Amino acid sequence: MRAVRALIVAVAVSNLVAGAAAAQREVFGYAGDLGEWEITASVTENASMPTIEFSGPLVMKHVGICTREGPEERSGEIRFHLSNASSRLNATIMVAGVECRYSAKLADFYSGIMTCKDGQSLQLKLWVK
């Protein structure tokens, strides 16, 4: 009986630990009219938020053909909410000190316009795995 009770406690504790582990996702996408900027990020779920929010470091790499001295890279951060009910992704993206907003609806991928506070707007297609 003690062995069964110990097994039940061990299973319950492992389930609590597994549930407390934050979910991680990979983000990949392209920005710009010709997809000249490649975006990659590894995000972690913020379990303390009442909604499903993810955040993490982001890298934008210029992969267009006009790079002479190697691809330009910009680093930043992405923070986004996922809504299962509406298949929408709402994000705040900080790149090189500039804050941008992005809202997109899911089809095969998220597609929308990233609008930045410096007045620049870019088409952005994102995949979240």
Rosetta blueprint (number, residue, H / E / L):
1 M L
2 R H
3 A H
4 V H
5 R H
6 A H
7 L H
8 I H
9 V H
10 A H
11 V H
12 A H
13 V H
14 S H
15 N H
16 L H
17 V H
18 A H
19 G H
20 A H
21 A L
22 A L
23 A L
24 Q E
25 R E
26 E E
27 V E
28 F E
29 G E
30 Y E
31 A E
32 G L
33 D L
34 L L
35 G L
36 E L
37 W E
38 E E
39 I E
40 T E
41 A E
42 S E
43 V E
44 T E
45 E E
46 N L
47 A L
48 S L
49 M L
50 P L
51 T L
52 I L
53 E E
54 F E
55 S E
56 G E
57 P E
58 L E
59 V E
60 M E
61 K E
62 H E
63 V L
64 G L
65 I L
66 C L
67 T L
68 R L
69 E L
70 G L
71 P L
72 E L
73 E E
74 R E
75 S E
76 G E
77 E E
78 I E
79 R E
80 F E
81 H E
82 L E
83 S E
84 N L
85 A L
86 S L
87 S L
88 R E
89 L E
90 N E
91 A E
92 T E
93 I E
94 M E
95 V E
96 A L
97 G L
98 V E
99 E E
100 C E
101 R E
102 Y E
103 S E
104 A E
105 K E
106 L E
107 A L
108 D L
109 F L
110 Y E
111 S E
112 G E
113 I E
114 M E
115 T E
116 C E
117 K L
118 D L
119 G L
120 Q L
121 S E
122 L E
123 Q E
124 L E
125 K E
126 L E
127 W E
128 V E
129 K L
